[in-house]
Amino acid sequence: MSQKKQDMRSALDILDGVNRITRVQGEVDPKFELPAVLAQSPNRSAVIFEKVKGYSVPVVGNLVDRENFALTCGIESSIEASLQYIDRGITNPIEPVMINNAPCREIVITEDIDVMKTIPVTTFFEKEAGPYIMSAIVVAKDPETSKRNVSMNRLLVLGPDRLMIGMSPSHHLYRLLEKAMQLGKTLEVSIAIGNHPAVLVAANAYVDLGFDEFEIAGGMFGEPLELSPGIAVDVEVPAGAEFVIEAEFIPGELHEEGLVSEFHGMYVDYGKSPILQVKGITHRKDPIFQIILPGRFHEHFIIGAMAIETTALRHIRTAVPRVKAAYITEGGMGRSHLVTSISDPRPGEGQKAIFAAFAHCNLIKHITVVDDDIKVDDPIDVEWAIGTRMRAERDIMIIPGVRTDRADPLVKEGTVSKVGIIALREPTALPKAEIPKEIIEKVKSEWKHYQVQVGDKYVDRSFSYIK
């Protein structure tokens, strides 16, 4: 592989260099114990488990949060920078390139396949059916056009060489499977585990079927994403992936999954899902297994949130060009609650922004529209706008019976009520009381002069209340 920094290891090297890796040196059991430790890790650094019971393979979790994403992608840590970075990938996609002798193919297993013996797959929650792979990107090709589709799907290990794959009937992969079945073909997939944060976010982008998410990753990197051809299937994966599972759908065979956790932190029962037959496993020498703690945990929220807010912003701008920013909140589980800001809004544009966002993504069900002097990712600032600019009798929209995703915790017959809040200032609004900007900037630039001390330590400046 070239020296391009497109893999998970390069991301970990960057985080290690800025002390954003926590190492767990005591042995942990991958069944319940490992996720229990990960859930209680003291900060949002990546966590590496060095000793996993029954395996010589270390495990990494908490790879992606907003700060880690910015560091590993070489951008500023701000909502504006991440929106621009991801949007660049969508607006300026770059076609991937194929390489031979990729790191993900250093070890090849095509006989005596046993997923659980090779990979320390984790069991997360007590009522789930078994161990799940939650960090994988699943790659498939359209059986007619051969265009790639990349997504993230949960994978339940059923046996040594059998996996159940969870996917909604509304998702692109499901549509490709239906098309293959109608054509009398078998749909192959490659499952890549252990990927760069940019690749994970690209895989979650809400784009049209046929838009190759690997091209989005290339656009984000500013160079082609390197892919490796398959060993047992005709489907490519990122060359730097840690593990690759190659498989095909078993026609007509389904598995009753039972209870499974969702992003809202509760169990759901989706019924039966398709089964994959594993045809081969490849991995790097001394591989690292990546997990994403599912349910109501921040990494699970953020990977989806960063992709949704970027594509939502693009869509809203088609209706309201002066929309400045969009932010999917963690309180809204990284899916359901959106805050968007507008520069110099005209009458009715708040409503248009709300309708455009609802039209873009079924999962979004609560939208707050603010002026561009409000930081969309600051909940205190957003609540201030609601408290000072929203008139409840006029500015709250409740829309019943809107189509939603099956994962919504309140879904009934495929629909849910949705809410829009318009918190835009009126022309006659009271002015903000502010310290003169030139004095603020002077103090910022000369902060050391003031020798601000807490206990026996001097502290860096913090103007959290100044917008």
C-alpha positions as CSV (number, residue, x, y, z in Angstrom):
1,M,0.0,0.0,0.0
2,S,1.2,3.6,-0.6
3,Q,1.9,6.0,2.2
4,K,-1.6,7.5,1.8
5,K,-3.2,8.0,5.2
6,Q,-6.6,6.3,4.4
7,D,-6.7,3.5,7.0
8,M,-7.6,3.1,10.6
9,R,-4.0,2.7,11.7
10,S,-3.0,6.1,10.3
11,A,-6.0,7.6,12.2
12,L,-4.9,5.8,15.4
13,D,-1.3,7.1,15.0
14,I,-2.7,10.7,14.8
15,L,-4.8,10.2,17.9
16,D,-1.9,8.6,19.8
17,G,0.2,11.6,19.0
18,V,-2.2,14.0,20.7
19,N,-2.9,11.7,23.7
20,R,-6.4,10.7,22.6
21,I,-6.1,7.0,23.0
22,T,-6.9,5.2,26.3
23,R,-5.4,1.7,26.7
24,V,-7.1,-1.0,28.7
25,Q,-4.3,-3.4,29.8
26,G,-6.3,-5.8,31.9
27,E,-8.0,-8.8,30.2
28,V,-11.6,-8.4,29.2
29,D,-14.2,-10.9,28.0
30,P,-15.8,-9.9,24.7
31,K,-19.2,-11.0,26.0
32,F,-20.7,-8.1,27.9
33,E,-17.5,-7.1,29.8
34,L,-15.7,-5.3,27.0
35,P,-18.7,-3.1,26.1
36,A,-19.3,-2.5,29.9
37,V,-15.7,-1.1,30.1
38,L,-16.1,0.9,26.9
39,A,-19.4,2.4,28.0
40,Q,-17.7,3.7,31.2
41,S,-14.5,5.0,29.7
42,P,-13.9,8.4,31.2
43,N,-13.6,10.6,28.1
44,R,-14.1,10.5,24.3
45,S,-10.7,9.3,23.3
46,A,-10.3,6.1,21.3
47,V,-10.1,3.0,23.6
48,I,-7.8,0.1,22.8
49,F,-8.3,-3.2,24.6
50,E,-4.9,-5.0,24.5
51,K,-6.0,-8.3,26.1
52,V,-9.2,-9.8,24.9
53,K,-10.1,-13.2,26.5
54,G,-9.6,-16.1,24.0
55,Y,-7.9,-13.9,21.3
56,S,-4.6,-12.4,20.4
57,V,-6.4,-9.6,18.5
58,P,-6.7,-6.2,20.2
59,V,-10.0,-4.3,19.9
60,V,-10.5,-0.6,19.4
61,G,-13.7,1.3,20.1
62,N,-14.7,5.0,20.4
63,L,-12.7,5.8,17.3
64,V,-15.1,8.4,16.0
65,D,-16.3,11.5,17.8
66,R,-16.4,15.0,16.4
67,E,-13.0,15.9,17.8
68,N,-11.4,12.6,16.7
69,F,-12.9,13.0,13.2
70,A,-11.4,16.5,12.9
71,L,-8.0,15.4,14.0
72,T,-7.8,12.3,11.8
73,C,-9.1,14.2,8.8
74,G,-6.8,17.2,9.3
75,I,-9.5,19.8,9.6
76,E,-10.6,22.3,12.3
77,S,-12.8,21.1,15.1
78,S,-16.0,22.9,14.2
79,I,-19.3,22.1,12.8
80,E,-18.6,24.4,9.8
81,A,-15.4,22.6,9.0
82,S,-16.9,19.1,9.2
83,L,-19.8,20.1,7.0
84,Q,-17.5,21.6,4.4
85,Y,-15.2,18.6,4.5
86,I,-17.9,16.0,4.0
87,D,-19.8,18.2,1.5
88,R,-16.6,18.4,-0.5
89,G,-16.6,14.6,-0.9
90,I,-20.2,14.7,-2.2
91,T,-19.7,17.7,-4.5
92,N,-16.3,16.6,-5.8
93,P,-16.2,12.8,-5.7
94,I,-13.1,11.0,-6.8
95,E,-13.1,7.6,-8.4
96,P,-11.3,4.9,-6.4
97,V,-8.2,3.1,-7.7
98,M,-7.3,-0.6,-7.5
99,I,-4.1,-1.9,-6.0
100,N,-2.7,-5.3,-5.7
101,N,-1.1,-6.9,-2.6
102,A,-3.2,-4.8,-0.3
103,P,-2.6,-5.0,3.5
104,C,-6.2,-6.3,4.0
105,R,-5.1,-9.5,2.0
106,E,-2.0,-10.3,3.9
107,I,-3.7,-13.4,5.5
108,V,-6.2,-15.3,3.4
109,I,-8.7,-17.9,4.8
110,T,-10.9,-19.8,2.4
111,E,-11.0,-23.2,4.1
112,D,-12.2,-24.2,7.6
113,I,-13.7,-20.8,8.0
114,D,-14.8,-19.8,11.5
115,V,-15.7,-16.2,12.1
116,M,-15.7,-16.4,15.9
117,K,-12.3,-18.1,16.0
118,T,-10.7,-15.5,13.8
119,I,-12.4,-12.3,15.0
120,P,-13.2,-11.3,18.7
121,V,-16.9,-10.5,17.9
122,T,-18.6,-8.9,20.8
123,T,-21.9,-9.6,22.6
124,F,-23.3,-6.2,23.7
125,F,-26.7,-6.5,25.4
126,E,-28.3,-9.1,27.5
127,K,-31.5,-9.8,25.5
128,E,-29.9,-9.9,22.1
129,A,-29.5,-13.2,20.2
130,G,-25.7,-13.3,20.2
131,P,-22.5,-11.6,19.1
132,Y,-22.8,-8.8,16.6
133,I,-20.4,-7.1,14.2
134,M,-21.4,-3.4,14.3
135,S,-18.5,-1.5,12.7
136,A,-18.5,-3.1,9.3
137,I,-19.1,-1.4,6.0
138,V,-20.9,-3.7,3.5
139,V,-20.1,-3.4,-0.2
140,A,-22.3,-4.7,-2.9
141,K,-22.8,-4.2,-6.7
142,D,-25.9,-3.5,-8.6
143,P,-26.6,-6.8,-10.5
144,E,-27.4,-4.8,-13.7
145,T,-25.1,-1.8,-13.7
146,S,-22.3,-3.1,-11.4
147,K,-22.3,0.2,-9.6
148,R,-21.1,-0.1,-6.0
149,N,-23.3,0.6,-2.9
150,V,-21.7,1.0,0.5
151,S,-23.6,0.9,3.7
152,M,-23.3,0.0,7.4
153,N,-25.4,-3.0,8.6
154,R,-25.4,-5.0,11.8
155,L,-24.2,-8.6,11.4
156,L,-25.3,-11.4,13.8
157,V,-22.9,-14.4,13.9
158,L,-25.1,-17.5,13.5
159,G,-22.3,-20.0,13.0
160,P,-18.8,-20.5,11.7
161,D,-19.6,-19.4,8.2
162,R,-23.1,-17.9,8.5
163,L,-24.2,-14.3,9.3
164,M,-27.6,-12.7,9.6
165,I,-27.6,-9.2,8.1
166,G,-30.0,-6.5,9.3
167,M,-31.4,-4.0,6.8
168,S,-34.5,-2.1,6.3
169,P,-36.7,-2.6,3.2
170,S,-36.1,1.1,2.5
171,H,-32.4,0.8,2.3
172,H,-30.4,0.5,-1.0
173,L,-28.8,-2.8,-0.2
174,Y,-32.3,-4.3,0.3
175,R,-33.3,-3.0,-3.1
176,L,-30.2,-4.5,-4.7
177,L,-31.0,-7.9,-3.1
178,E,-34.5,-7.7,-4.5
179,K,-33.2,-6.9,-8.0
180,A,-30.8,-9.8,-7.9
181,M,-33.5,-12.2,-6.8
182,Q,-35.8,-11.0,-9.7
183,L,-33.0,-11.6,-12.1
184,G,-32.3,-15.0,-10.7
185,K,-28.8,-13.9,-9.5
186,T,-26.9,-14.3,-6.3
187,L,-25.8,-11.0,-4.6
188,E,-22.3,-11.0,-3.3
189,V,-20.9,-8.7,-0.6
190,S,-17.6,-7.8,0.9
191,I,-17.6,-6.7,4.5
192,A,-14.7,-4.5,5.6
193,I,-14.0,-4.0,9.3
194,G,-11.5,-1.5,10.7
195,N,-11.7,1.7,8.6
196,H,-10.7,5.3,8.6
197,P,-13.3,7.6,10.2
198,A,-13.8,9.4,6.8
199,V,-14.7,6.1,5.2
200,L,-17.2,5.3,7.9
201,V,-18.9,8.6,7.6
202,A,-19.0,8.3,3.7
203,A,-20.6,4.9,4.0
204,N,-23.5,6.6,5.9
205,A,-24.1,9.4,3.4
206,Y,-27.7,9.8,2.3
207,V,-27.2,9.9,-1.4
208,D,-29.0,8.4,-4.4
209,L,-28.6,4.7,-5.2
210,G,-25.8,4.4,-7.7
211,F,-23.7,7.1,-6.1
212,D,-20.5,5.2,-5.0
213,E,-19.8,6.2,-1.4
214,F,-16.1,5.3,-2.0
215,E,-16.0,8.2,-4.4
216,I,-17.3,10.4,-1.6
217,A,-14.5,9.2,0.7
218,G,-12.0,10.0,-2.1
219,G,-13.4,13.5,-2.4
220,M,-13.0,14.0,1.3
221,F,-9.4,12.8,1.2
222,G,-8.7,14.8,-1.9
223,E,-7.3,11.7,-3.6
224,P,-8.6,8.4,-4.8
225,L,-9.5,5.8,-2.1
226,E,-7.3,2.7,-2.7
227,L,-9.4,-0.5,-3.0
228,S,-8.5,-4.1,-3.2
229,P,-10.3,-6.6,-5.5
230,G,-12.0,-9.6,-3.8
231,I,-10.5,-13.0,-3.3
232,A,-13.7,-15.1,-3.4
233,V,-16.2,-12.5,-4.6
234,D,-16.2,-9.8,-7.3
235,V,-16.6,-6.9,-4.8
236,E,-13.9,-4.4,-3.7
237,V,-13.0,-3.1,-0.3
238,P,-10.7,-0.4,1.2
239,A,-7.2,-1.7,0.8
240,G,-6.2,-0.8,4.4
241,A,-9.1,-2.5,6.1
242,E,-8.2,-4.7,9.1
243,F,-10.6,-7.6,8.4
244,V,-12.6,-8.5,5.3
245,I,-15.4,-11.1,5.2
246,E,-16.5,-12.1,1.7
247,A,-20.0,-13.6,1.4
248,E,-23.1,-14.1,-0.6
249,F,-26.8,-14.0,0.2
250,I,-28.5,-17.4,0.6
251,P,-31.6,-17.1,-1.6
252,G,-34.8,-17.2,0.3
253,E,-33.3,-18.1,3.6
254,L,-34.2,-15.9,6.6
255,H,-33.5,-15.9,10.3
256,E,-35.8,-14.7,13.1
257,E,-33.5,-12.2,14.9
258,G,-35.5,-11.5,18.1
259,L,-34.8,-8.5,20.2
260,V,-32.0,-6.1,19.0
261,S,-30.9,-2.7,20.3
262,E,-31.5,0.4,18.2
263,F,-30.0,3.9,18.3
264,H,-32.6,5.1,20.7
265,G,-31.3,2.6,23.3
266,M,-34.3,0.3,23.4
267,Y,-35.0,-3.1,22.0
268,V,-37.0,-3.7,18.9
269,D,-38.1,-6.8,17.1
270,Y,-37.8,-6.6,13.3
271,G,-38.6,-10.2,12.7
272,K,-36.8,-12.1,10.0
273,S,-33.7,-11.0,8.1
274,P,-31.5,-12.4,5.3
275,I,-28.6,-14.8,5.8
276,L,-25.1,-14.6,4.3
277,Q,-22.9,-17.5,3.5
278,V,-19.3,-16.7,4.2
279,K,-16.9,-17.7,1.4
280,G,-13.6,-16.3,2.7
281,I,-12.0,-14.1,5.4
282,T,-8.8,-12.0,4.9
283,H,-7.0,-9.7,7.3
284,R,-3.9,-7.8,7.9
285,K,-1.0,-9.3,9.8
286,D,-1.5,-8.5,13.5
287,P,-5.0,-7.1,12.8
288,I,-7.0,-4.8,15.1
289,F,-10.8,-5.4,15.4
290,Q,-12.9,-2.3,15.5
291,I,-16.2,-2.2,17.4
292,I,-18.9,0.5,17.6
293,L,-20.9,0.3,20.8
294,P,-24.5,0.3,19.6
295,G,-27.6,1.6,21.3
296,R,-27.5,4.9,23.1
297,F,-23.8,5.6,22.9
298,H,-22.1,8.6,21.4
299,E,-20.0,6.9,18.6
300,H,-23.1,5.2,17.3
301,F,-24.8,8.6,17.3
302,I,-22.0,10.7,15.7
303,I,-21.1,8.6,12.7
304,G,-24.7,8.8,11.5
305,A,-25.2,12.3,12.6
306,M,-22.3,13.8,10.6
307,A,-23.5,12.1,7.4
308,I,-27.2,13.1,7.9
309,E,-26.6,16.7,8.8
310,T,-24.3,17.2,5.7
311,T,-26.8,15.8,3.2
312,A,-29.7,17.5,5.0
313,L,-27.9,20.9,4.7
314,R,-27.4,20.3,0.9
315,H,-31.1,19.4,0.5
316,I,-32.4,22.4,2.6
317,R,-30.2,24.8,0.5
318,T,-32.1,23.8,-2.6
319,A,-35.2,25.3,-1.0
320,V,-33.6,28.1,1.1
321,P,-30.2,29.1,-0.4
322,R,-29.2,31.2,2.6
323,V,-29.2,28.3,5.0
324,K,-25.8,28.4,6.7
325,A,-25.4,25.4,8.9
326,A,-27.1,22.2,10.1
327,Y,-26.5,20.1,13.2
328,I,-27.9,16.7,14.3
329,T,-27.9,16.7,18.1
330,E,-26.7,13.9,20.3
331,G,-29.8,14.4,22.5
332,G,-31.8,13.5,19.4
333,M,-29.9,10.2,19.3
334,G,-27.8,11.4,16.3
335,R,-30.8,10.9,14.0
336,S,-34.0,12.7,15.0
337,H,-33.3,16.3,16.0
338,L,-31.9,18.9,13.6
339,V,-30.9,22.5,14.2
340,T,-30.4,24.7,11.2
341,S,-29.5,28.3,10.8
342,I,-30.4,30.9,8.1
343,S,-28.7,34.2,7.2
344,D,-31.1,37.1,6.8
345,P,-34.2,34.9,6.6
346,R,-37.2,36.1,4.6
347,P,-40.8,35.5,5.7
348,G,-41.7,31.9,5.3
349,E,-38.2,30.5,4.8
350,G,-38.1,28.9,8.3
351,Q,-41.1,26.9,7.3
352,K,-39.6,26.0,3.9
353,A,-36.4,24.8,5.7
354,I,-38.4,22.6,7.9
355,F,-40.4,21.0,5.1
356,A,-37.2,20.4,3.1
357,A,-35.5,18.7,6.0
358,F,-38.4,16.4,6.6
359,A,-38.5,15.5,2.9
360,H,-34.9,14.6,2.9
361,C,-34.6,12.1,5.7
362,N,-37.4,10.0,7.3
363,L,-35.6,9.8,10.6
364,I,-35.6,13.6,11.2
365,K,-38.7,14.5,13.3
366,H,-37.8,17.6,15.3
367,I,-36.3,20.7,13.7
368,T,-35.3,24.0,15.2
369,V,-34.6,27.0,12.8
370,V,-32.5,29.8,14.1
371,D,-30.6,32.9,12.8
372,D,-27.0,32.6,11.9
373,D,-25.9,34.5,15.0
374,I,-26.7,31.3,16.9
375,K,-24.2,28.4,17.1
376,V,-26.3,25.4,16.0
377,D,-24.1,23.0,17.9
378,D,-24.4,24.9,21.2
379,P,-27.6,23.7,23.1
380,I,-27.5,26.7,25.4
381,D,-27.4,29.1,22.5
382,V,-30.2,27.3,20.7
383,E,-32.3,27.3,23.9
384,W,-31.6,31.0,24.3
385,A,-33.0,31.6,20.8
386,I,-36.1,29.5,21.6
387,G,-36.6,31.4,24.8
388,T,-36.2,34.9,23.3
389,R,-37.4,34.6,19.7
390,M,-40.1,31.9,19.5
391,R,-43.7,32.7,20.0
392,A,-45.3,29.4,20.8
393,E,-48.8,30.2,19.4
394,R,-47.2,31.2,16.1
395,D,-43.8,29.4,15.7
396,I,-44.5,25.7,16.6
397,M,-45.6,23.5,13.8
398,I,-47.0,20.0,14.6
399,I,-47.4,17.8,11.6
400,P,-49.2,14.5,12.3
401,G,-48.9,11.3,10.2
402,V,-45.6,11.9,8.5
403,R,-43.7,8.9,7.0
404,T,-40.8,7.8,9.2
405,D,-38.3,5.0,9.5
406,R,-39.2,1.7,11.1
407,A,-36.5,2.4,13.7
408,D,-38.3,5.4,15.2
409,P,-39.3,4.4,18.8
410,L,-42.7,6.0,18.3
411,V,-43.5,4.7,14.8
412,K,-47.1,3.6,14.3
413,E,-48.2,2.2,10.9
414,G,-45.0,3.7,9.4
415,T,-45.7,7.3,10.5
416,V,-45.0,9.6,13.4
417,S,-45.9,13.2,14.3
418,K,-43.1,15.7,13.5
419,V,-42.4,19.1,15.1
420,G,-40.8,22.3,13.7
421,I,-39.8,25.2,15.9
422,I,-39.0,28.6,14.3
423,A,-36.8,30.7,16.6
424,L,-36.0,33.6,14.3
425,R,-35.6,37.1,15.6
426,E,-38.2,39.7,14.6
427,P,-37.2,43.0,13.0
428,T,-38.4,44.7,16.2
429,A,-36.5,42.4,18.5
430,L,-34.5,43.8,21.4
431,P,-30.8,44.1,20.6
432,K,-28.2,41.9,22.3
433,A,-26.2,43.3,25.1
434,E,-22.6,42.7,24.1
435,I,-19.1,43.8,25.2
436,P,-17.5,45.8,22.4
437,K,-16.0,43.3,19.9
438,E,-12.7,45.1,19.7
439,I,-12.2,44.7,23.5
440,I,-13.1,41.0,23.3
441,E,-10.5,40.5,20.5
442,K,-7.9,42.5,22.5
443,V,-8.4,40.4,25.6
444,K,-8.2,37.2,23.5
445,S,-4.9,38.2,21.9
446,E,-3.4,39.3,25.3
447,W,-4.8,36.6,27.5
448,K,-1.4,35.7,29.1
449,H,-1.2,39.3,30.4
450,Y,-4.0,38.6,32.8
451,Q,-2.4,35.5,34.4
452,V,-5.7,33.8,35.2
453,Q,-5.1,31.2,37.8
454,V,-7.2,28.4,39.2
455,G,-5.6,26.8,42.2
456,D,-1.9,26.5,41.4
457,K,-2.4,26.4,37.6
458,Y,-2.8,29.0,35.0
459,V,-5.6,28.4,32.5
460,D,-6.2,29.0,28.9
461,R,-8.9,31.5,28.0
462,S,-12.5,30.3,27.6
463,F,-15.2,32.6,26.3
464,S,-18.0,30.0,26.1
465,Y,-20.7,32.6,26.5
466,I,-19.5,34.8,23.7
467,K,-20.9,34.0,20.3
